Amino acid sequence: MTVTAAQVRELLSDPKIFPSLPDDDTEFVFDSMGLVWFLHVLEMRCGVLAEASEECFSGNTSARRIADHLRELATR
């Protein structure tokens, strides 16, 4: 399944991740619990399983970049 930037934004706006996520594609930094929860809701709602590693998400600091990264993972 392809995950769009809009879907990523929706998942990121979960109160356990970023309760006040800006409307634009502002960059942000995950804390460890936020990343784990994001990956959990990503799997539950979108059926996408991604590894929780710093390397995977350290440079992906916006909804658009995360969606691009997830599309790249899906083609591997």
DAFEN-V240015 format. One record per residue. N is the residue number from 1. SS is DSSP state (H for helix, E for strand, C for the rest). OMEGA is omega in radians with two decimals (999 if undefined). D_FIRST is the distance of its C-alpha to the first C-alpha in Angstrom with 1 decimal. Layout:
BEGIN
n->N ss->SS omega->OMEGA d_first->D_FIRST
n->N ss->SS omega->OMEGA d_first->D_FIRST
END
This chain:
BEGIN
n->1 ss->C omega->3.08 d_first->0.0
n->2 ss->C omega->3.14 d_first->3.8
n->3 ss->C omega->-3.13 d_first->6.3
n->4 ss->C omega->3.08 d_first->9.6
n->5 ss->H omega->3.11 d_first->13.1
n->6 ss->H omega->3.10 d_first->14.1
n->7 ss->H omega->3.10 d_first->11.7
n->8 ss->H omega->3.11 d_first->12.8
n->9 ss->H omega->3.13 d_first->16.3
n->10 ss->H omega->3.12 d_first->16.1
n->11 ss->H omega->-3.13 d_first->15.2
n->12 ss->H omega->-3.10 d_first->17.9
n->13 ss->C omega->3.04 d_first->20.5
n->14 ss->C omega->-3.13 d_first->20.7
n->15 ss->H omega->3.13 d_first->24.4
n->16 ss->H omega->-3.13 d_first->23.9
n->17 ss->H omega->3.11 d_first->22.2
n->18 ss->H omega->-3.08 d_first->23.7
n->19 ss->C omega->-3.14 d_first->25.7
n->20 ss->C omega->-3.14 d_first->26.9
n->21 ss->C omega->3.13 d_first->24.2
n->22 ss->C omega->-3.11 d_first->25.7
n->23 ss->C omega->-3.11 d_first->24.4
n->24 ss->C omega->-3.11 d_first->24.1
n->25 ss->C omega->3.14 d_first->22.0
n->26 ss->C omega->3.11 d_first->24.7
n->27 ss->C omega->-3.12 d_first->24.3
n->28 ss->C omega->3.09 d_first->24.5
n->29 ss->C omega->3.07 d_first->24.8
n->30 ss->C omega->2.83 d_first->23.2
n->31 ss->C omega->-3.01 d_first->25.8
n->32 ss->H omega->3.14 d_first->25.0
n->33 ss->H omega->3.10 d_first->24.5
n->34 ss->H omega->3.12 d_first->22.4
n->35 ss->H omega->-3.14 d_first->20.0
n->36 ss->H omega->-3.14 d_first->20.0
n->37 ss->H omega->3.09 d_first->19.4
n->38 ss->H omega->-3.14 d_first->16.6
n->39 ss->H omega->3.09 d_first->14.8
n->40 ss->H omega->-3.13 d_first->15.7
n->41 ss->H omega->3.06 d_first->14.4
n->42 ss->H omega->3.13 d_first->11.1
n->43 ss->H omega->-3.09 d_first->10.8
n->44 ss->H omega->-3.04 d_first->12.6
n->45 ss->H omega->-3.05 d_first->11.0
n->46 ss->H omega->-3.14 d_first->7.3
n->47 ss->C omega->-3.11 d_first->7.4
n->48 ss->C omega->3.12 d_first->7.1
n->49 ss->C omega->3.12 d_first->10.5
n->50 ss->C omega->-3.13 d_first->12.4
n->51 ss->C omega->3.11 d_first->16.1
n->52 ss->C omega->3.12 d_first->18.6
n->53 ss->C omega->3.13 d_first->20.8
n->54 ss->H omega->-3.10 d_first->22.9
n->55 ss->H omega->-3.09 d_first->22.2
n->56 ss->H omega->-3.01 d_first->18.5
n->57 ss->H omega->-3.09 d_first->19.1
n->58 ss->C omega->3.14 d_first->22.7
n->59 ss->C omega->-3.11 d_first->22.2
n->60 ss->C omega->-2.96 d_first->19.1
n->61 ss->C omega->3.03 d_first->21.2
n->62 ss->C omega->-3.12 d_first->19.6
n->63 ss->H omega->-3.14 d_first->16.5
n->64 ss->H omega->-3.14 d_first->16.0
n->65 ss->H omega->3.10 d_first->16.6
n->66 ss->H omega->3.11 d_first->14.2
n->67 ss->H omega->3.09 d_first->11.3
n->68 ss->H omega->3.14 d_first->12.7
n->69 ss->H omega->3.13 d_first->13.1
n->70 ss->H omega->3.06 d_first->9.6
n->71 ss->H omega->3.11 d_first->8.6
n->72 ss->H omega->3.11 d_first->11.7
n->73 ss->H omega->-3.10 d_first->11.0
n->74 ss->H omega->-3.11 d_first->7.9
n->75 ss->C omega->-3.14 d_first->10.6
n->76 ss->C omega->999 d_first->13.2
END
